Each structure stands twice: as C-alpha cells, then as structure tokens.
C-alpha cells in the first residue's frame, strides 16, 4: 500500500513538472516572437526614416519648387489687384412673377433706348435688349450687363427673332439725318421689314407693342402746331424720305396688324429729344451746337436759323412712352415739348451756357428741312395725363455736363457714371 501510494506521488510530480515545462516553453516562444516582431518594426521604421529624409539634391529641388510657388502666388496677387471691382447694380424694385413683365426693347443700346431700359430695369422687369450697334453702344447699357433681369442680344431686326415676351418697345432705327441717309435702303428695311418682324413676334406671343414713330411723319408741316389728326406734308422721293416714309409705313403696318390679327398696338410720334448719351456725331442740333461750343469752334446753322424746333429732355420722353404703353389708348400720340424756339435762339442759348465765344455761322439750307416743328400735345394730356416737366435750361445744363466729360476723356477709365439716376431730372 505504501509502495502504491509512493508511485502515485512520483507520477503526479512528474505530471506537474511536464506541465510547468510546457507553460515555460510556451512563454519563452511568445517572448521570442515579440522580440522578433519588435526588431522587424524597428528595422522598418529605420528604413522609412531613411526614405523620408531627403538627400542633398532632393532638398535643393524642394527649395527651388517652394521659391517658384511663392513667385506664382505673388504674380496671382498682382493680377487679382488689376481686376475690376465686383459688379454692383443699382437698387431695383422687387416684383413677383405676378406683375413682373418680360419686355423687349429694340434699339435698346441707343440714346433713347438705353434710358428706357434704365427705367424698366429700375422698375423690376426682365428686359431684353436687341441692337445691331449701328448707332447704339454697349457703353450705354453696361451698367446692367450680368444682371439676372437683363439680357443683351446682338441682332438685326431685319432678320426674324424668336423670343418669348410680354411687351415690345420697337425703337430700332437710325434717327438722325446723317445716319438714316447713310444707307437709305437699310433705313427703309429696318422700318418696314423690321417692323413686320416685330409685329409678327407680338402676334405670336400676344404681346403688346409700342411703335416709336416720329414727328417726321408730318414732313414740312402746313399746319401749326401739329395735331395727330394732321396727315402731313412729305416729299416721298426726297433725301429724308427713307426715314419719313419708312415711319409712315411702320404706322400703317401697326394698324393693319391690329385690325387683321388683333395685335395690341401703341404708336408714339416722338418730337426732337436731347440729353446725355446722344451720339456725338449724329448731326442733331443739340449735340452739334454743344460740341462746337465746347471745342470753341464756330456754331454752324443750316439756313437762316429762323426755322423752329421744340426740344424735350429724354427723361420726359421715356416717361411718356411708359405711360402710353400702360394705357388703353390705341391711336397715335404726340410725345414732345410744345415750347418752341428758333434755331438762332437755341444756338445763342447753348453758347452762353457753355461760356465760350464761338461765332455763329450760317451755311446753305439743306433740302426738305422742316421750317416749323411744334407738337400739339392735347391728346397726351387728355388720354395719358402726360406733359413734359424738365425745363430747357435744366436739361441743357445736364447735357452740356455730359459732353464736357466725354470730350475731356484721356483714358478708358475717364468716363461718365453708368448710374441711371445721374441723368434723371
């Protein structure tokens, strides 16, 4: 029994020793593995550090690259400093889709058209300008370029135009004798074919259209002042006939479309108008006299100078056009200033206002030059409650100021402000 017990103890002791040995061996193996892994990691880190640490050549290339980056950054900053400031637009009236109109202005980059565009934009409408730049200029409308409510289309209305609009102001046509006589056939086509295209557009889109006619439809009048009921006294084959008869046909077309197709038309007979943005070389009385006086050149009058004209400031005209468009009156309406002055008086007035000592020189009279021109605006007063408000002296002062700035320009940045409010009176 004692021997049996002793053998059991020996076996148990051996088992414990074997188990202990196994555990120790396992721990030793784990420790060796950890050591190996650690050594491998250290070797890997050393290798990475060796690759990360650039050699002398790499460091030189890195420094050169950094210098080039700094040079490019400085050039970029210089170019950014030369960029024009972020465009800011005049404050406009907010309109919802319910009362905001899509309005097309043909000839909208011209003298009268650009002022009309200003008024419509400030009133919160979407405005599309169509112009071929024959007498118009992008400078006249650059204050609106990029505005979300404004779009400029370089297009000649002798060609069809496909656009969706609610109203059309059809002003496109050269309006001064040198310009409309330069290409009389083109003038006729603009006022006939171009007018057909605009009336066709109005018919398709059911838009209201205003035709900008002229006091020239009265020719050299035998009735004074001229009411809308006067049929005129026009030479159909004279040098001015391309414009006079072109506008008379435009009126005829408007009322033919109205009667035959139900197109909603308005016709404004515009009398002599002046103001900022007049073309400097358009040969009109105001621009000619002002520039000649500012440059101290002789003021040239064609004929005796006893012929009369009535001049309205451009803001009065624009107000009349917008009022006519908004009205329900469909017959022709004179839009002009009934204050009549002789050309001699007008020349003296401008010379005195400029302050120069220009001589007044008389040249031979031009053919078919109207001798008297004064609108009867009784219809405009009665139907539109409109009449001009800007006194001649005040409007001329603003116009002289504009041309004085234009003539003193020596670089592109020397220019008149595009702020529409600058020319409002």
C-alpha positions as CSV (number, residue, x, y, z in Angstrom):
1,X,0.0,0.0,0.0
2,X,2.8,2.3,0.9
3,X,4.6,1.5,-2.4
4,X,1.4,2.1,-4.3
5,X,1.0,5.5,-2.7
6,X,4.6,6.4,-3.3
7,X,4.3,5.5,-7.1
8,X,1.3,7.7,-7.4
9,X,3.1,10.6,-5.9
10,X,6.0,10.2,-8.3
11,X,3.6,10.1,-11.3
12,X,1.8,13.2,-10.0
13,X,5.1,15.1,-9.5
14,X,6.3,14.2,-13.0
15,X,3.0,15.4,-14.5
16,X,3.3,18.7,-12.7
17,X,6.9,19.1,-13.9
18,X,5.9,18.3,-17.5
19,X,3.0,20.8,-17.3
20,X,5.3,23.5,-15.9
21,X,7.8,22.9,-18.6
22,X,5.2,23.2,-21.3
23,X,4.0,26.5,-19.9
24,X,7.5,27.9,-19.6
25,X,8.4,26.8,-23.1
26,X,5.2,28.5,-24.5
27,X,6.0,31.8,-22.7
28,X,9.6,31.7,-23.9
29,X,8.3,31.2,-27.5
30,X,5.9,34.1,-27.2
31,X,8.6,36.3,-25.9
32,X,10.9,35.4,-28.7
33,X,8.1,36.2,-31.2
34,X,7.5,39.6,-29.6
35,X,11.2,40.3,-29.8
36,X,11.4,39.3,-33.4
37,X,8.4,41.5,-34.3
38,X,9.8,44.4,-32.4
39,X,13.1,44.1,-34.1
40,X,11.4,43.9,-37.5
41,X,9.4,47.0,-36.7
42,X,12.5,48.9,-35.7
43,X,14.1,47.9,-38.9
44,X,11.1,49.1,-40.9
45,X,10.9,52.4,-39.1
46,X,14.6,53.0,-39.8
47,X,14.1,52.2,-43.5
48,X,11.1,54.6,-43.6
49,X,13.1,57.3,-41.9
50,X,15.9,56.8,-44.4
51,X,13.5,57.2,-47.3
52,X,11.8,60.2,-45.7
53,X,14.9,62.1,-45.1
54,X,15.8,63.7,-48.4
55,X,19.2,63.7,-49.8
56,X,21.1,67.0,-50.5
57,X,19.9,67.0,-54.2
58,X,16.3,66.4,-53.2
59,X,16.4,69.2,-50.6
60,X,17.7,71.6,-53.2
61,X,14.9,70.7,-55.7
62,X,12.4,71.1,-52.9
63,X,13.7,74.6,-52.1
64,X,13.6,75.6,-55.8
65,X,10.0,74.4,-56.0
66,X,9.0,76.4,-53.0
67,X,10.5,79.5,-54.5
68,X,8.6,79.0,-57.7
69,X,5.4,78.6,-55.8
70,X,6.0,81.9,-53.9
71,X,6.7,83.7,-57.2
72,X,3.5,82.3,-58.8
73,X,1.5,83.4,-55.7
74,X,2.9,86.9,-56.0
75,X,2.0,87.1,-59.7
76,X,-1.5,85.9,-59.0
77,X,-2.0,88.5,-56.3
78,X,-0.8,91.2,-58.7
79,X,-3.3,90.0,-61.4
80,X,-6.1,89.9,-58.9
81,X,-5.4,93.5,-57.9
82,X,-5.8,94.6,-61.5
83,X,-9.3,93.0,-61.8
84,X,-12.2,95.4,-61.8
85,X,-14.2,95.5,-58.5
86,X,-17.1,93.2,-58.1
87,X,-20.0,94.5,-60.2
88,X,-22.7,96.3,-58.2
89,X,-26.0,97.2,-59.7
90,X,-28.5,100.0,-58.9
91,X,-31.2,99.0,-56.5
92,X,-34.3,97.8,-58.4
93,X,-37.9,97.4,-57.4
94,X,-38.8,93.8,-56.4
95,X,-41.6,92.2,-58.4
96,X,-43.1,88.7,-58.1
97,X,-44.0,86.6,-61.1
98,X,-47.5,88.0,-60.9
99,X,-46.6,91.6,-62.0
100,X,-43.1,91.2,-63.5
101,X,-43.1,91.6,-67.3
102,X,-40.6,90.3,-69.9
103,X,-40.0,93.3,-72.1
104,X,-38.1,93.6,-75.4
105,X,-36.5,96.9,-76.4
106,X,-35.3,97.0,-79.9
107,X,-32.6,99.6,-80.3
108,X,-32.1,99.4,-76.6
109,X,-28.4,100.3,-76.7
110,X,-29.1,103.6,-78.4
111,X,-29.7,107.1,-77.0
112,X,-33.4,106.9,-76.1
113,X,-33.5,103.1,-75.8
114,X,-30.8,102.9,-73.1
115,X,-32.7,105.4,-70.9
116,X,-35.9,103.4,-71.4
117,X,-34.0,100.3,-70.4
118,X,-32.9,102.0,-67.2
119,X,-36.4,102.9,-66.3
120,X,-37.8,99.4,-67.0
121,X,-34.9,97.7,-65.1
122,X,-35.3,100.0,-62.1
123,X,-39.0,99.2,-62.1
124,X,-38.1,95.5,-61.6
125,X,-39.0,94.0,-65.0
126,X,-37.0,91.5,-67.1
127,X,-35.5,93.4,-70.0
128,X,-34.2,92.0,-73.3
129,X,-32.3,94.4,-75.5
130,X,-31.8,93.8,-79.2
131,X,-29.4,96.1,-81.1
132,X,-27.0,95.8,-84.1
133,X,-24.9,98.7,-82.8
134,X,-25.2,100.7,-85.9
135,X,-25.8,103.9,-83.8
136,X,-26.1,102.2,-80.4
137,X,-23.3,101.5,-78.0
138,X,-22.7,98.8,-75.3
139,X,-21.4,101.6,-73.1
140,X,-25.0,102.9,-72.8
141,X,-26.2,99.7,-71.1
142,X,-23.1,98.3,-69.5
143,X,-24.4,99.2,-66.0
144,X,-26.8,96.3,-66.4
145,X,-24.6,93.7,-68.1
146,X,-24.6,90.5,-66.0
147,X,-27.8,91.4,-64.0
148,X,-30.2,88.5,-63.7
149,X,-33.1,90.5,-65.1
150,X,-31.1,91.8,-68.1
151,X,-30.1,90.2,-71.4
152,X,-28.4,91.7,-74.4
153,X,-28.9,90.2,-77.9
154,X,-26.6,91.4,-80.8
155,X,-29.2,91.1,-83.6
156,X,-30.5,92.9,-86.6
157,X,-34.3,93.0,-86.6
158,X,-34.4,92.8,-90.4
159,X,-33.9,89.1,-89.6
160,X,-36.7,87.3,-87.6
161,X,-36.3,87.0,-83.9
162,X,-37.8,84.2,-81.8
163,X,-38.2,85.1,-78.1
164,X,-41.0,85.0,-75.5
165,X,-42.0,88.4,-74.3
166,X,-45.0,90.3,-72.8
167,X,-44.3,93.7,-74.2
168,X,-42.2,95.2,-77.1
169,X,-40.9,98.7,-77.4
170,X,-39.9,98.9,-81.1
171,X,-37.3,101.8,-81.2
172,X,-34.8,100.3,-83.6
173,X,-33.9,102.7,-86.4
174,X,-31.3,105.4,-87.1
175,X,-33.0,108.7,-86.2
176,X,-30.6,111.5,-87.2
177,X,-30.3,112.7,-90.8
178,X,-26.6,111.7,-91.4
179,X,-27.3,108.2,-90.0
180,X,-30.5,107.4,-91.8
181,X,-29.2,109.0,-95.1
182,X,-26.0,107.0,-94.9
183,X,-27.8,103.8,-96.1
184,X,-31.4,104.8,-97.1
185,X,-32.3,101.3,-98.3
186,X,-31.2,99.8,-94.9
187,X,-33.3,102.5,-93.1
188,X,-36.4,101.6,-95.2
189,X,-35.8,97.9,-94.5
190,X,-35.4,98.5,-90.8
191,X,-38.7,100.4,-90.6
192,X,-40.6,98.1,-92.8
193,X,-39.2,94.5,-92.8
194,X,-38.0,95.0,-89.2
195,X,-41.4,96.3,-88.1
196,X,-43.1,93.3,-89.8
197,X,-40.9,91.0,-87.8
198,X,-41.7,92.8,-84.5
199,X,-45.4,92.8,-85.2
200,X,-45.2,89.2,-86.1
201,X,-43.5,88.5,-82.8
202,X,-46.2,90.4,-81.0
203,X,-48.9,88.4,-82.8
204,X,-47.3,85.1,-81.9
205,X,-46.6,85.9,-78.3
206,X,-49.8,88.0,-77.8
207,X,-47.5,90.8,-76.6
208,X,-48.4,94.5,-76.5
209,X,-46.2,96.5,-78.9
210,X,-45.3,100.2,-79.0
211,X,-44.1,101.6,-82.3
212,X,-41.7,104.5,-81.9
213,X,-42.8,106.8,-84.8
214,X,-41.6,110.3,-85.3
215,X,-42.7,113.9,-85.9
216,X,-41.1,113.4,-89.3
217,X,-44.3,111.8,-90.5
218,X,-45.7,115.4,-90.6
219,X,-42.8,116.4,-93.0
220,X,-42.6,120.1,-93.6
221,X,-45.9,120.9,-92.0
222,X,-48.5,123.3,-93.3
223,X,-50.5,123.1,-90.0
224,X,-49.0,124.5,-86.8
225,X,-48.8,123.2,-84.2
226,X,-49.2,119.6,-85.5
227,X,-52.0,117.5,-84.1
228,X,-52.2,113.8,-84.5
229,X,-55.1,114.3,-87.0
230,X,-52.8,116.1,-89.4
231,X,-51.8,113.8,-92.3
232,X,-48.5,115.6,-93.1
233,X,-46.7,117.2,-96.0
234,X,-43.9,114.8,-97.0
235,X,-41.8,114.6,-100.1
236,X,-41.9,110.8,-100.9
237,X,-38.7,110.9,-103.0
238,X,-36.6,113.5,-101.1
239,X,-33.4,112.8,-99.2
240,X,-35.3,112.4,-95.9
241,X,-38.0,110.1,-97.4
242,X,-36.3,106.9,-96.4
243,X,-36.9,107.8,-92.8
244,X,-40.2,109.8,-93.1
245,X,-41.9,107.3,-95.4
246,X,-40.4,104.4,-93.5
247,X,-42.0,105.5,-90.3
248,X,-45.3,106.3,-92.1
249,X,-45.4,102.7,-93.4
250,X,-44.5,101.4,-89.9
251,X,-47.6,103.1,-88.5
252,X,-49.7,101.7,-91.4
253,X,-48.3,98.2,-90.7
254,X,-49.1,98.5,-87.0
255,X,-52.8,99.3,-87.6
256,X,-53.1,96.7,-90.3
257,X,-51.9,94.0,-87.8
258,X,-54.3,95.5,-85.2
259,X,-57.3,95.3,-87.5
260,X,-56.5,92.0,-89.2
261,X,-54.9,90.0,-86.3
262,X,-55.9,91.8,-83.2
263,X,-52.4,92.8,-82.2
264,X,-52.4,95.3,-79.3
265,X,-50.5,98.3,-80.6
266,X,-49.5,101.8,-79.4
267,X,-47.9,104.5,-81.6
268,X,-45.8,107.3,-80.2
269,X,-44.9,110.2,-82.5
270,X,-41.7,111.4,-80.9
271,X,-40.5,115.0,-81.4
272,X,-37.0,116.4,-81.0
273,X,-35.3,114.9,-77.9
274,X,-32.0,115.6,-76.3
275,X,-29.9,114.5,-73.3
276,X,-26.9,112.5,-72.1
277,X,-25.8,109.6,-74.3
278,X,-26.7,111.3,-77.5
279,X,-24.3,110.2,-80.3
280,X,-21.6,112.8,-80.6
281,X,-21.6,112.6,-84.4
282,X,-25.3,112.2,-85.1
283,X,-25.6,115.7,-86.7
284,X,-28.5,116.8,-84.5
285,X,-28.9,120.4,-83.4
286,X,-28.2,119.9,-79.7
287,X,-25.2,117.6,-80.0
288,X,-23.7,119.7,-82.8
289,X,-24.1,123.0,-81.0
290,X,-22.9,121.8,-77.6
291,X,-19.7,120.1,-79.0
292,X,-18.9,123.0,-81.3
293,X,-19.2,125.4,-78.3
294,X,-17.2,123.2,-76.0
295,X,-14.4,122.9,-78.6
296,X,-14.6,126.7,-79.3
297,X,-15.4,126.1,-82.9
298,X,-17.9,128.1,-85.0
299,X,-21.5,127.0,-84.3
300,X,-22.9,126.1,-87.7
301,X,-26.6,126.7,-88.6
302,X,-28.0,125.5,-91.9
303,X,-30.2,128.1,-93.5
304,X,-31.4,131.4,-91.9
305,X,-31.8,129.9,-88.4
306,X,-35.4,131.2,-88.3
307,X,-36.7,127.7,-88.5
308,X,-38.1,126.5,-85.2
309,X,-37.9,123.3,-83.1
310,X,-39.3,122.0,-79.9
311,X,-36.9,120.1,-77.6
312,X,-37.8,117.7,-74.8
313,X,-35.4,116.1,-72.3
314,X,-35.0,112.4,-72.6
315,X,-36.5,111.5,-69.2
316,X,-39.7,113.2,-70.2
317,X,-39.9,111.2,-73.4
318,X,-39.2,107.9,-71.5
319,X,-42.0,108.8,-69.1
320,X,-44.4,109.4,-72.0
321,X,-43.5,106.1,-73.7
322,X,-44.0,104.0,-70.5
323,X,-47.3,105.8,-69.8
324,X,-48.6,105.2,-73.3
325,X,-47.7,101.5,-73.1
326,X,-49.6,101.2,-69.8
327,X,-52.7,103.0,-71.1
328,X,-55.6,101.6,-73.1
329,X,-55.3,104.3,-75.8
330,X,-54.5,102.8,-79.3
331,X,-54.4,105.9,-81.6
332,X,-51.1,107.8,-82.3
333,X,-50.0,110.2,-79.6
334,X,-47.5,113.1,-79.9
335,X,-44.8,112.9,-77.3
336,X,-42.9,116.2,-77.3
337,X,-42.4,119.6,-75.7
338,X,-44.6,122.4,-77.0
339,X,-42.0,125.1,-76.1
340,X,-40.9,126.4,-79.5
341,X,-37.6,128.2,-80.2
342,X,-35.8,129.3,-83.3
343,X,-32.5,127.7,-84.2
344,X,-30.8,131.0,-83.8
345,X,-32.1,131.5,-80.3
346,X,-31.1,127.9,-79.4
347,X,-27.5,128.4,-80.7
348,X,-27.1,131.6,-78.6
349,X,-28.6,129.9,-75.5
350,X,-26.1,127.0,-75.8
351,X,-23.1,129.3,-76.4
352,X,-23.9,131.4,-73.4
353,X,-24.4,128.3,-71.2
354,X,-21.1,126.8,-72.2
355,X,-19.4,130.1,-71.7
356,X,-17.4,130.3,-74.9
357,X,-17.1,132.9,-77.6
358,X,-17.9,130.7,-80.7
359,X,-19.1,132.6,-83.7
360,X,-22.4,131.6,-85.2
361,X,-22.0,130.8,-88.8
362,X,-24.8,130.2,-91.4
363,X,-24.4,127.6,-94.1
364,X,-26.7,126.8,-97.1
365,X,-30.0,125.3,-96.1
366,X,-30.5,121.5,-96.5
367,X,-33.1,120.1,-98.7
368,X,-36.6,119.4,-97.2
369,X,-35.6,120.8,-93.8
370,X,-38.9,121.5,-91.9
371,X,-39.4,125.2,-91.2
372,X,-41.6,124.8,-88.1
373,X,-42.0,122.0,-85.7
374,X,-44.1,122.1,-82.6
375,X,-46.3,119.3,-81.2
376,X,-49.9,119.7,-80.1
377,X,-50.0,117.5,-77.0
378,X,-53.6,118.0,-76.1
379,X,-54.2,114.3,-76.7
380,X,-51.3,113.2,-74.4
381,X,-52.7,115.5,-71.7
382,X,-56.2,114.2,-72.0
383,X,-55.6,110.5,-72.6
384,X,-52.4,109.9,-70.7
385,X,-52.3,112.8,-68.2
386,X,-48.7,113.4,-69.5
387,X,-46.8,116.5,-70.3
388,X,-43.1,117.4,-70.2
389,X,-41.7,118.6,-66.8
390,X,-38.0,119.3,-67.4
391,X,-37.2,123.0,-68.2
392,X,-35.0,123.5,-71.2
393,X,-32.3,125.3,-69.2
394,X,-32.0,122.4,-66.7
395,X,-31.9,119.7,-69.3
396,X,-29.3,121.5,-71.4
397,X,-27.1,122.0,-68.3
398,X,-27.1,118.3,-67.8
399,X,-26.4,117.6,-71.4
400,X,-23.5,120.1,-71.5
401,X,-22.0,118.5,-68.4
402,X,-22.2,115.1,-70.1
403,X,-20.5,116.2,-73.3
404,X,-17.9,118.1,-71.3
405,X,-16.9,114.9,-69.5
406,X,-16.9,113.0,-72.8
407,X,-14.6,115.4,-74.5
408,X,-12.1,115.6,-71.6
409,X,-11.5,111.8,-71.5
410,X,-7.9,110.7,-72.0
411,X,-8.2,107.1,-71.0
412,X,-10.9,104.4,-70.8
413,X,-11.5,104.8,-67.1
414,X,-12.3,108.6,-67.6
415,X,-15.9,108.1,-68.3
416,X,-19.4,109.1,-67.2
417,X,-21.0,107.0,-64.5
418,X,-23.4,104.3,-65.6
419,X,-25.7,105.1,-62.7
420,X,-29.2,105.7,-64.2
421,X,-30.1,108.2,-61.5
422,X,-27.3,110.5,-62.8
423,X,-29.4,111.7,-65.7
424,X,-32.8,111.8,-64.1
425,X,-34.3,115.3,-63.8
